[in-house]
Amino acid sequence: MRHYKRMLYFCCMRYISCTIILCFLFTNIIFAQEKWDLRKCVEYAMQNNLTVKQTALQENFSSLALNQSKLSRYPNANVSISTGYNIGFTQDASFNVVNGGSFFVNPGFQSSVDIFNWFSKKNTVAANEWELLASKANTDKLRNDIALSTANQYLQVLLSKEQVEIALVQLEQTRAQLSNTQKLVNAGSLPELNAAELEAQFASDSANLITARGNVTQALLSLKAFMSLDAAQPFDIEAPSVQSIPVDKISNLLPEAVYASALANLPQQKYNELKLKAAFKNIEAARGAMYPTISLFANLNTGFNDKTFEPTGATKFDPAAQYPIGMVGLNNPNPVYVYSLGLQPLSKKTGFFPQFSNNFRHVYGINLSIPISNGGALKTSYQRTKLTLKSLEIQKEIDNQKIKQDIYQAYNSALVALEKFNAGEKAVTASQRTYDFSKKRYDVGMLGTFELITNQNNLLRAKLQNVLNQFDYVFKMKVLEFYKGQGLKL
């Protein structure tokens, strides 16, 4: 009965092993529907990352500001028209006093253009041109950051895949050892404890493989999220061997040389330089706004009032009417009016279009505007632009110091990673030799299962740590290559 149970348990473990392997292969087949290399991942992330899209909108704002400042140099023109109904005394478009309700229409046209403003508008245009270039450099900087982060995520997927391969090899080794040990137990050559210990190790290795596969899925999901790729879309990456990834010699990436190249090539440094140029022009524009402005202006106006009359030249007799025709004794305190009796001049309403023609007026002139007191707005604006310039100069220095610090840290990290990688390779070699010797001793019954499993686990940890060290070294070197302006390549 005991032997039967042991065989049943062994068969179940083999079934689990086969199931895990089949699931792993099936998953690879599914994900293999579409494999992306690093270049494609980076390009997709740059085009679809929401932060990049949001930052790119600033270019549109800067472009609008530039176009508006250019158009401000041309004459402005406005057409106005007012219409309404007046009650009481008022003047019509001919400056006649009319009484009672009247309907009026008053159209007009106004235009002006600055002919000299101490180059304030010219400097504003130049400042906005630099601002537009700075916005583009800022977008390029974000794209570079996205590219570097995408490469890091890409390497995390490759690392996870390497760990799966190591875990799978470990599982196969344990399975082979378990199968061989079970045969020896059945033959009575080894105690059942040996098989039980290997069964426990097989279960542990199976869990490690499942965890490693889960890490691959998680790393792929993280990469897709970073790229703004639908999580449900089948996706996998090309997995070149880490040994095949080209890495420049560390002697070619000395920090001072990398720093000099970074100052000349990185978008952040270009952005700072462009912002400084824009700030200088803004100072000149703000200074010019405090001086007098000379401009030309023109106004065209006309009007219509339905109570406007014009004489016809004819008269009619009205004996009840008296019309003043003059005064006698103008020097007296009470002059006497002289009236004409019976004759009333005839008039008619002036038409709409004749009124527009009769009432047309135009004014041309030159205007000198001298700012004297405006609540300190112009002076404050000028002082604010100078403070902005100082702030940008400090920010430039901060960014330069930071990039220099990052480069030196990256160089030091690359050196440490290289040493750890070299030490890790030696550890793997030593662990492999230890495991090989222990396997031979175990096969001839000179070593217990626990010691064999311990050496096997030590080898597994050494391999995993070595892979981790190697990927860490590769990424640190890629960071240095990136700062030097060599781009990203795997």
C-alpha positions in Angstrom: 0.0 0.0 0.0 2.8 2.4 0.9 4.6 1.6 -2.3 1.4 2.3 -4.2 0.9 5.6 -2.6 4.4 6.6 -3.4 4.0 5.7 -7.0 0.7 7.6 -7.1 2.3 10.7 -5.6 5.2 10.4 -8.1 2.8 10.2 -11.0 0.9 13.3 -9.8 4.1 15.2 -9.5 5.0 14.2 -13.1 1.6 15.4 -14.2 2.1 18.7 -12.5 5.5 19.1 -14.1 4.1 18.3 -17.5 1.2 20.7 -17.0 3.5 23.5 -16.0 5.7 23.0 -19.0 2.8 22.8 -21.4 1.2 25.9 -19.9 4.5 27.7 -20.3 4.8 26.7 -24.0 1.2 27.5 -24.6 1.6 31.0 -23.2 4.7 31.5 -25.3 2.7 30.5 -28.4 -0.1 33.0 -27.5 2.3 35.9 -26.8 4.3 35.1 -29.9 1.5 36.4 -32.0 3.3 39.7 -32.1 6.9 40.4 -31.0 8.2 43.9 -30.7 11.8 45.0 -30.6 13.1 47.9 -28.5 12.9 50.4 -31.3 9.2 49.7 -32.0 8.4 49.8 -28.3 10.2 53.2 -27.9 8.5 54.7 -31.0 5.1 53.5 -29.9 5.6 54.9 -26.4 6.7 58.3 -27.7 3.6 58.5 -30.0 1.0 57.3 -27.5 2.3 58.1 -24.0 -0.3 60.5 -22.5 2.3 62.7 -20.8 4.1 63.2 -24.1 0.8 64.2 -25.7 0.0 66.6 -22.9 3.4 68.2 -23.2 3.2 68.4 -27.0 0.1 70.7 -26.5 2.4 73.3 -25.1 4.0 73.6 -28.5 0.6 74.5 -29.9 0.1 77.2 -27.2 3.6 78.6 -28.0 2.8 78.6 -31.7 -0.4 80.5 -31.2 1.4 83.1 -29.0 4.0 83.5 -31.8 1.4 84.0 -34.5 -0.6 86.5 -32.4 2.6 88.5 -31.7 3.4 88.6 -35.4 -0.1 89.8 -36.3 0.0 92.5 -33.6 2.5 94.4 -35.8 -0.1 94.9 -38.5 -2.9 97.6 -38.3 -5.9 96.7 -36.3 -9.3 97.4 -37.8 -12.8 97.3 -36.3 -16.3 97.9 -37.7 -19.0 99.0 -35.3 -22.7 99.7 -35.8 -25.2 100.8 -33.2 -29.0 101.1 -33.7 -31.8 101.9 -31.3 -34.7 104.1 -30.5 -34.4 107.5 -28.7 -37.0 109.2 -26.5 -36.6 112.9 -25.9 -34.3 115.6 -27.3 -31.3 114.4 -29.2 -29.1 115.3 -32.1 -29.3 113.4 -35.4 -26.3 112.6 -37.5 -26.4 116.2 -39.0 -26.3 117.6 -35.4 -29.8 118.9 -35.7 -31.9 118.9 -32.5 -34.8 116.5 -32.8 -37.6 115.9 -30.3 -39.7 112.8 -29.7 -39.1 109.2 -30.4 -36.6 108.6 -33.2 -35.0 105.6 -34.7 -31.2 105.8 -35.4 -28.4 103.8 -37.1 -24.8 104.8 -36.6 -22.1 102.7 -38.4 -18.4 103.3 -38.1 -14.9 102.1 -38.9 -11.8 102.5 -36.7 -8.2 101.6 -37.5 -4.8 102.3 -35.9 -1.2 101.1 -36.3 1.9 101.6 -34.2 4.7 103.1 -36.2 7.3 103.2 -33.4 7.2 101.5 -29.9 10.9 101.1 -29.1 10.9 97.6 -30.7 8.7 96.2 -28.0 6.6 94.2 -30.5 9.7 93.1 -32.4 11.3 91.8 -29.3 8.0 90.1 -28.2 8.0 88.2 -31.5 11.6 87.1 -31.1 10.9 86.0 -27.5 7.9 83.9 -28.7 10.0 82.3 -31.4 12.6 81.2 -28.8 9.7 80.0 -26.6 8.4 77.8 -29.4 11.8 76.2 -29.9 12.0 75.7 -26.1 8.7 74.0 -26.1 9.8 71.6 -28.8 13.0 70.9 -26.9 11.0 70.2 -23.8 8.9 67.7 -25.7 12.1 66.1 -27.0 13.4 65.9 -23.4 10.3 64.1 -22.3 10.5 61.7 -25.3 14.1 61.0 -24.2 13.0 60.2 -20.7 10.2 58.0 -22.1 12.8 56.2 -24.3 15.1 55.5 -21.4 12.3 54.3 -19.1 10.9 52.1 -21.9 14.4 50.6 -22.4 14.5 49.9 -18.6 11.1 48.2 -18.7 12.1 46.3 -21.8 15.2 45.0 -19.9 13.0 44.0 -17.0 11.0 41.8 -19.3 14.2 40.2 -20.7 15.5 39.7 -17.1 12.2 38.0 -16.2 12.4 35.7 -19.2 16.0 34.7 -18.3 14.8 33.9 -14.8 12.1 31.7 -16.3 14.7 29.8 -18.4 16.8 29.2 -15.3 13.8 28.1 -13.2 12.8 25.7 -16.0 16.3 24.2 -16.2 16.2 23.8 -12.4 12.8 22.1 -12.5 14.0 19.7 -15.2 17.1 18.8 -13.2 15.0 18.1 -10.1 12.6 16.1 -12.1 15.3 13.9 -13.5 16.9 13.5 -10.1 13.5 12.6 -8.6 12.8 10.0 -11.4 16.2 8.4 -10.9 16.0 8.4 -7.1 12.5 6.9 -7.2 13.8 4.1 -9.2 16.6 3.5 -6.7 14.1 3.7 -3.8 11.9 1.1 -5.6 14.9 -1.1 -6.0 15.7 -0.7 -2.3 19.1 1.0 -3.0 18.1 4.3 -1.3 15.8 5.1 1.6 12.4 6.7 0.9 13.5 9.8 2.7 15.7 10.7 -0.4 12.7 10.6 -2.7 10.6 12.6 -0.2 13.2 15.4 0.0 13.4 15.5 -3.8 9.6 15.6 -4.0 9.6 18.6 -1.7 12.3 20.3 -3.8 10.4 19.5 -7.0 7.3 21.3 -5.6 9.5 24.2 -4.5 11.0 24.4 -8.0 7.5 24.2 -9.6 6.4 27.2 -7.4 9.6 29.1 -8.5 8.8 28.5 -12.1 5.2 29.7 -11.7 6.4 32.8 -9.9 9.0 33.5 -12.6 6.3 33.1 -15.3 4.1 35.4 -13.3 6.9 38.0 -13.2 7.2 37.9 -17.0 3.5 38.6 -17.3 3.7 41.4 -14.8 6.7 42.9 -16.5 4.9 42.8 -19.9 1.8 44.5 -18.3 4.0 47.2 -16.8 5.7 47.8 -20.2 2.3 47.9 -22.0 1.0 50.4 -19.4 4.0 52.6 -19.8 3.5 52.5 -23.6 -0.3 53.2 -23.2 -0.9 49.8 -25.0 -4.2 48.0 -24.3 -3.6 45.4 -21.5 -5.8 42.9 -23.4 -3.8 43.1 -26.6 -1.5 40.1 -27.3 2.0 41.3 -27.0 5.5 40.0 -26.5 9.0 41.3 -27.1 11.9 40.0 -29.0 14.2 38.4 -26.5 17.8 38.7 -27.6 20.4 37.0 -25.4 21.9 39.3 -22.9 25.3 38.3 -24.2 24.4 39.6 -27.7 23.4 43.1 -26.5 26.1 45.5 -27.7 27.8 47.5 -24.9 30.4 50.1 -25.4 33.7 49.9 -23.6 33.6 51.7 -20.2 36.9 53.3 -21.1 35.0 55.1 -23.9 32.5 56.5 -21.4 34.6 58.5 -19.0 32.3 60.9 -17.1 33.9 64.2 -18.2 33.7 63.3 -21.8 30.1 62.1 -21.4 29.2 65.3 -19.5 30.6 67.5 -22.2 28.6 65.6 -24.8 25.5 65.8 -22.7 25.7 69.6 -22.4 25.8 69.8 -26.2 23.2 67.2 -27.1 20.6 66.6 -24.4 17.3 68.4 -24.9 17.1 69.6 -21.3 20.2 71.7 -21.8 19.0 73.0 -25.1 15.7 73.9 -23.5 17.5 75.9 -20.8 19.5 77.8 -23.4 16.4 78.6 -25.5 14.4 79.8 -22.4 17.3 82.1 -21.5 17.3 83.6 -25.0 13.5 84.1 -24.8 13.9 85.8 -21.4 16.4 88.3 -22.8 14.0 89.3 -25.5 11.1 89.6 -23.0 13.2 92.0 -20.9 13.8 94.2 -24.0 10.1 94.1 -24.9 9.1 95.0 -21.3 11.6 97.9 -21.3 10.2 99.2 -24.7 6.7 99.2 -23.3 7.6 101.8 -20.7 8.6 104.4 -23.4 6.2 106.6 -25.6 4.4 105.0 -28.5 3.7 106.7 -31.8 0.7 105.5 -33.9 -1.5 106.4 -36.8 -5.3 106.3 -36.5 -8.3 106.7 -38.8 -12.0 106.8 -38.1 -14.9 106.7 -40.5 -18.5 107.4 -39.4 -21.9 108.1 -40.7 -25.5 107.9 -39.4 -29.2 107.9 -40.0 -32.1 109.3 -38.0 -35.7 108.9 -39.0 -36.6 112.4 -37.6 -34.2 114.2 -40.0 -35.9 116.6 -42.4 -34.7 118.7 -45.3 -36.4 121.7 -46.9 -38.1 121.3 -50.3 -37.9 125.0 -51.2 -41.7 125.4 -51.3 -44.0 127.1 -48.9 -47.7 127.0 -48.0 -50.1 129.7 -46.6 -51.2 129.1 -43.0 -52.8 132.2 -41.5 -52.7 130.8 -37.9 -49.0 130.2 -38.0 -46.4 132.7 -36.9 -42.8 132.1 -37.8 -39.9 134.1 -36.4 -37.8 135.8 -39.1 -35.6 138.1 -37.0 -35.3 140.3 -33.9 -35.3 144.1 -33.4 -33.3 145.8 -30.7 -30.6 143.2 -30.1 -28.9 145.5 -27.7 -31.9 145.8 -25.5 -32.4 143.5 -22.5 -35.7 142.4 -24.0 -35.4 142.2 -27.8 -38.6 142.1 -30.0 -39.1 139.2 -32.3 -40.4 140.0 -35.8 -42.8 137.4 -37.2 -44.0 136.6 -40.6 -47.6 135.6 -40.8 -49.1 132.9 -43.0 -46.1 131.5 -44.9 -44.9 128.0 -43.8 -41.8 126.4 -45.5 -42.3 122.8 -46.6 -39.8 120.0 -45.7 -39.5 116.2 -46.1 -37.8 113.3 -44.4 -34.3 112.6 -45.6 -33.9 109.1 -47.0 -31.7 106.3 -45.5 -28.9 106.3 -48.1 -28.8 110.1 -48.7 -28.3 110.5 -44.9 -25.4 108.0 -45.0 -23.8 110.1 -47.8 -24.6 113.5 -46.3 -23.4 112.5 -42.8 -20.2 110.7 -43.8 -17.2 111.9 -41.8 -13.6 110.7 -41.7 -10.8 111.6 -39.4 -7.1 110.8 -39.8 -4.3 111.6 -37.4 -1.2 110.7 -35.5 -1.2 109.8 -31.8 1.6 110.0 -29.2 1.0 107.9 -26.1 3.3 108.6 -23.1 2.9 106.2 -20.2 3.1 108.3 -17.0 1.1 106.6 -14.3 -0.4 103.1 -14.6 -0.3 101.8 -11.1 3.3 100.6 -11.7 2.2 97.8 -14.0 4.8 98.4 -16.7 7.7 98.8 -14.3 6.6 95.7 -12.3 6.4 93.8 -15.6 9.9 94.9 -16.5 11.3 93.9 -13.1 9.4 90.5 -13.3 11.1 89.7 -16.6 14.5 90.4 -15.0 13.7 88.1 -12.1 12.6 85.4 -14.6 15.9 85.6 -16.3 17.8 85.1 -13.0 15.5 82.2 -12.1 16.3 80.6 -15.5 20.0 81.1 -15.0 19.8 79.4 -11.6 17.7 76.6 -13.0 20.2 76.0 -15.8 23.0 75.7 -13.3 20.9 73.3 -11.2 20.2 71.1 -14.2 23.8 71.1 -15.3 24.9 70.1 -11.8 22.2 67.4 -11.7 23.2 65.9 -15.1 26.8 65.9 -14.1 26.0 64.2 -10.8 23.8 61.6 -12.6 26.6 60.9 -15.1 29.2 60.4 -12.4 26.8 58.2 -10.4 25.9 56.2 -13.5 29.6 55.7 -14.3 30.3 54.6 -10.7 27.3 52.3 -10.8 28.5 50.8 -14.1 31.9 50.1 -12.5 30.3 48.4 -9.5 27.9 46.5 -11.7 30.8 45.3 -13.9 32.7 44.1 -10.8 29.6 42.4 -9.4 29.0 40.7 -12.8 32.5 39.4 -13.0 32.3 38.2 -9.4 28.9 36.6 -10.2 30.4 34.7 -13.1 33.0 33.3 -10.8 30.4 32.4 -8.3 28.4 30.5 -10.9 31.4 28.6 -12.0 32.3 27.6 -8.5 28.7 26.7 -7.7 28.5 24.6 -10.8 31.6 22.7 -9.9 30.3 22.2 -6.4 27.0 20.9 -7.7 28.7 18.6 -10.3 30.9 17.0 -7.6 28.0 16.6 -5.2 25.9 15.0 -8.0 28.6 12.5 -8.6 28.9 11.7 -4.9 25.1 11.5 -4.6 24.9 9.1 -7.5 27.3 6.7 -5.8 25.5 7.1 -2.4 28.3 9.1 -0.7 26.1 12.3 -0.3 22.7 12.8 1.2 19.8 14.3 -0.7 19.6 17.4 1.6 23.2 18.3 0.8 22.6 17.8 -2.9 19.5 20.0 -2.8 21.4 22.7 -0.9 24.2 22.7 -3.6 21.6 22.8 -6.3 19.8 25.7 -4.7 23.1 27.5 -4.3 23.7 27.1 -8.0 20.2 28.4 -8.8 20.7 31.5 -6.6 24.1 32.1 -8.2 22.7 31.9 -11.7 19.8 34.2 -10.9 22.1 36.7 -9.2 24.5 36.6 -12.1 21.7 37.3 -14.6 20.5 40.2 -12.4 24.0 41.6 -12.2 24.5 41.3 -15.9 21.3 43.1 -16.8 22.1 45.7 -14.2 25.5 46.3 -15.8 23.9 46.5 -19.3 21.4 49.0 -18.2 24.0 51.2 -16.4 26.1 51.2 -19.6 23.1 52.0 -21.7 22.4 55.0 -19.5 26.0 56.3 -20.1 25.7 55.7 -23.8 22.4 57.6 -23.8 23.9 60.6 -22.0 26.8 60.6 -24.5 24.2 60.8 -27.3 24.6 57.4 -28.7 20.9 56.6 -28.4 19.4 53.3 -27.3 20.2 50.0 -29.0 19.9 46.4 -27.9 
